[in-house]
Amino acid sequence: MQVIKTGLIQQSNGENIQANIKKLEENIRQLAAKGVQLIVLQELHNSLYFCQTENTDVFDLAESIPGPSTERFGKLAAELGVVIVTSLFEKRAPGLYHNTAVVLEKDGSIAGKYRKMHIPDDPAYYEKFYFTPGDLGFEPISTSVGKLGVLVCWDQWYPEAARLMAMRGANLLIYPTAIGWESTDEEAEKMRQREAWIISQRGHAVANGLPVISVNRVGFEADPSGVTNGIQFWGSSFVAGPQGEILVQGSSNNEENLIVDVDLARSEAVRRIWPFFRDRRIDAFGNIVKRYID
């Protein structure tokens, strides 16, 4: 498949999980009715972004894979004949949890999953309390629309992750995301953060000659502890082509569904004129596996 009609769902969430899921399902149906073949959802899309605090009760939100969400979204994928990239709070075993993206094939089956490898621990983003780092490596997931290099949010800042997905033959890179501003930041700082987020991912597209799909949530979510002023998720979901060109981009404050045709054939054309893989000095990269070169 050379051209993939792709849909991104940029959504705000509330406390009612079933209402969030119902809204997602309605948006998925709207996209499918317009001929979309691949639908990407935001990070931890069923609930509020619960990592603003450290609360052991929140572990009750986690579920097994396969489990209720994969069954529900899998049935929808089969009904509509679409591939769906989901993002779930996985309970692997008692006391062992992951932030896991699951890809559902258009027949409803699980095509594969990716467990988030890079786990942040910052004010309002206390993910290390909840998630064990992934152990599945950087392996693209084969689907009817191509090999999907699925990564998750904080992975966006690491060029090594994108490179390894590309080296394993991914046709495109996908980032379900939940990132936003803390309200006390100055406007100039907010803009720097958002632009850095976009630039870094566009850089992954350029360096690897691959399209990049990034889907962020939007809207305000309060900090239950009151320690911070909560997070204003900045939306701005986008798709970049293999030269970093923006193909479509959402607003910073509205819920919306985005649709764009992603032409996989352009990757071959771009890699012919910019042969970065040819010129990589792999003989000189040995120290990349060190934490730091003292």
Number of C-alpha atoms within 10 A of each C-alpha: 9 12 14 17 18 22 28 31 24 31 24 23 22 15 12 11 15 12 14 18 18 12 16 20 15 11 20 26 17 14 24 21 10 11 16 23 22 27 25 23 26 29 26 21 26 26 20 20 23 20 20 23 20 16 12 9 7 12 16 9 14 17 18 15 18 13 12 11 18 23 16 13 23 25 17 21 26 17 13 20 18 27 30 26 26 24 28 24 25 23 21 14 10 6 10 12 22 25 25 24 26 24 28 28 23 24 18 23 18 19 18 18 21 24 26 25 23 20 22 15 11 11 13 20 19 17 22 16 16 22 24 19 16 17 11 11 13 24 22 25 20 17 17 14 18 18 19 22 27 30 28 26 23 17 20 23 16 13 15 14 21 28 20 17 24 26 14 13 17 25 23 26 27 23 27 28 26 23 21 22 20 17 14 11 10 10 11 8 12 17 13 11 15 17 11 13 16 19 14 16 27 25 18 27 27 23 21 29 27 29 29 30 27 28 29 28 32 28 19 21 20 14 17 12 13 10 11 16 17 20 22 19 23 22 29 22 27 24 31 25 24 27 21 23 14 15 16 17 18 22 14 19 18 16 17 17 17 19 22 17 16 20 16 19 13 18 20 14 13 18 19 13 8 16 15 15 16 9 8 10 10 8 6 8 9 9 9 10 8 8 7 7 7 4
